């Protein structure tokens, strides 16, 4: 898979397979209104299960979800490593009755960042990433296997759970997360519906690459995510404390989180 990197100026660039000339794709940002992710600079990805007009649903599964950022790239179920599309649940109990995309127990589901013009998966350089999600029943204190939440375009693991542990695997690119605004830590379970924030700056990085959500690796030991994902917000530049507060206020208010 050819990988196109999403730059820190809301562009995606790379090299055409037919030539060595860099190609750049403009990703326009949305205009803000009330307290909203669009108020925060650098928003490049906004995937929202509650925005029904952005979902493509077939047979009860979400096969694609459009980016609420104008001109932004969608997520699509490409069947990589045998994964299927997540289930569409318009009123998920674990998500407090909110709409969610559900990664079911025993199922291998996944969504990939997709460039329609190139007809292929691509990756995005992200500095701050927020995911509203829950793991399994919300009370399980250990990952069942190498449970992957985020991967890059080379199929390297960005964030994966450690089997038999409540923590992110130490070999992940991002080894810590902030849960509901708390301090960054490796331990994330148990995970009832929560806002997980992943920060490149917390890891001493400028950015990390994101290409897929919830999809397992090719290894037979790998597992897809289990549980609902309600919303994903991706930013191309590090957020200020004020910006983080704006995002948390929006998500906490929307999902009734502390």
Secondary structure by P-SEA (a helix, b strand, c coil): cbbbbbccccbbbbbbccccbbbbbbbbbbbbccccccccccccbbbbcccccccccccccccccccccccbbbbbbccccbbbbbbbbccccccccccccccccccccccccccccccccccccccbbbbbccccccccccccccccccccccccccbbbccccccccccccccbbbccccccccccccccbbbbbbbcccccccbbbbccccccccccccccccbbbcbbbbbcccccaaaaaaaaaaaaaaaccc
